[in-house]
Amino acid sequence: MSTSLAETQLRSLLDELAAAIRAKDVAQTLAPYAAQTVMFVLDPPLQHKTESDSSGEEGVAEWYDSWQGPIGYESRELALSVGAEVAFAHQLLRFFGTRQGGEAADYWVRETLGFRYLDGRWQITHQHQSVPFYMDGSGRAALDLKP
């Protein structure tokens, strides 16, 4: 597969994932993930493993239910590195909207994704999201940062 074709397929996968998140579609959100995926995402525990963690659908649905209406989702600074069977992406992601309590939410996170070409399609096999925190001893997440 050519690098340009692989990059086009990966961008399409990420566009479909973004649409699923905006629509709060649990099944489509999880569709691009491989059967065995390791995730270091924002919610506890420290890591999720899809082959042993049954909270995937339930956890995503619970997070979606914590928002009123659609979830705003924006990607910036997407960079892809593509090989024949392995690819990586990193980007800044913005989530915004209204939470169930009525408070406005608007924050950026950092994300790195690892992909493998398995069973004739690109699949997410690793996800790492993070938010910086202030190094002033407070342990506060730096949710006010903007790119």
C-alpha positions in Angstrom: 0.0 0.0 0.0 1.3 3.4 -0.9 2.0 5.9 1.9 -0.4 8.4 0.4 -3.2 5.8 0.3 -2.5 4.8 3.9 -2.5 8.4 5.0 -5.8 9.0 3.2 -7.3 6.0 4.9 -6.1 7.1 8.3 -7.4 10.6 7.9 -10.8 9.1 6.9 -10.8 6.9 10.0 -10.1 9.9 12.2 -12.8 11.9 10.5 -15.3 9.1 11.0 -14.2 8.8 14.7 -14.7 12.6 15.1 -18.2 12.4 13.6 -19.1 9.5 16.0 -17.9 11.5 19.0 -19.9 14.6 18.0 -23.0 12.4 17.5 -22.3 10.5 20.7 -22.5 7.2 18.8 -21.0 4.6 21.0 -20.7 1.8 18.5 -19.1 3.9 15.8 -16.8 5.5 18.4 -15.4 2.0 19.2 -15.5 0.7 15.7 -11.9 1.7 14.7 -10.3 0.1 17.7 -8.6 -3.3 17.4 -9.7 -6.3 19.5 -6.6 -5.8 21.6 -6.0 -2.2 22.4 -4.1 -0.5 25.2 -5.4 2.9 26.2 -4.1 5.5 28.5 -7.0 7.9 28.4 -8.3 10.6 30.7 -10.6 8.5 32.9 -9.5 6.0 35.5 -7.9 3.5 35.8 -4.4 4.1 34.7 -4.8 1.9 31.7 -7.6 0.2 29.8 -7.0 -3.0 27.8 -9.8 -4.0 25.5 -9.1 -7.7 25.7 -9.7 -7.6 29.5 -11.6 -4.4 30.2 -15.4 -4.8 29.7 -16.0 -1.1 30.4 -15.5 0.0 26.8 -19.1 0.5 25.7 -20.3 1.3 29.2 -17.6 3.8 29.9 -18.0 5.6 26.5 -21.8 5.7 27.0 -21.4 7.0 30.5 -19.1 9.8 29.3 -21.5 10.7 26.5 -24.4 10.8 28.9 -22.5 13.4 31.0 -23.0 16.0 28.2 -26.2 17.9 27.3 -26.7 17.8 23.5 -23.8 17.2 21.1 -20.2 17.2 22.0 -18.0 19.8 20.3 -14.9 18.2 19.0 -12.0 19.8 17.2 -8.6 18.5 16.1 -5.5 20.6 15.5 -2.0 19.9 14.4 -2.6 16.4 13.3 0.7 14.7 12.2 0.9 11.2 10.7 3.8 8.9 10.4 2.9 6.0 8.1 4.7 2.7 7.5 3.5 -0.5 5.6 1.7 -2.0 8.6 2.2 0.5 11.5 1.3 4.1 11.8 1.3 6.8 14.4 -0.6 10.1 14.8 -0.5 12.9 17.3 -2.8 15.8 17.6 -4.4 18.3 20.0 -8.1 17.7 20.7 -10.7 20.2 21.9 -13.8 19.0 23.6 -16.5 21.6 24.3 -20.2 21.9 25.1 -22.5 21.8 28.1 -22.2 19.2 30.8 -25.3 17.7 32.5 -25.1 20.1 35.4 -25.4 23.0 33.0 -21.8 24.2 33.2 -19.9 25.0 30.1 -16.9 22.8 29.3 -14.1 23.7 26.9 -10.7 22.0 27.2 -7.8 20.7 25.1 -6.0 17.4 25.5 -3.0 15.9 23.8 -3.4 12.6 22.0 -1.1 10.0 20.4 -2.5 7.1 18.5 -0.8 3.9 17.3 -2.4 2.0 14.4 -1.8 -1.4 12.8 -3.0 -2.6 9.5 -5.0 -5.7 10.5 -7.5 -7.8 8.6 -7.4 -5.4 5.6 -8.0 -2.2 7.5 -6.3 0.3 9.8 -7.2 -0.2 13.4 -6.3 1.8 16.6 -4.1 -0.4 18.8 -2.8 2.2 21.2 -4.2 5.5 22.5 -2.6 7.9 24.9 -4.4 11.1 26.0 -3.1 13.6 28.6 -3.7 17.0 30.0 -0.7 19.0 31.4 -0.9 20.0 35.1 0.5 23.0 36.9 3.8 22.3 38.6 3.0 24.7 41.5 2.2 21.8 43.9 -1.5 22.1 43.5 -1.8 19.1 41.1 -4.4 21.1 39.2 -5.0 20.1 35.6 -4.2 22.9 33.2 -7.6 22.8 31.4 -7.4 26.5 30.6 -4.5 26.1 28.1 -5.2 26.8 24.4 -3.0 26.1 21.4 
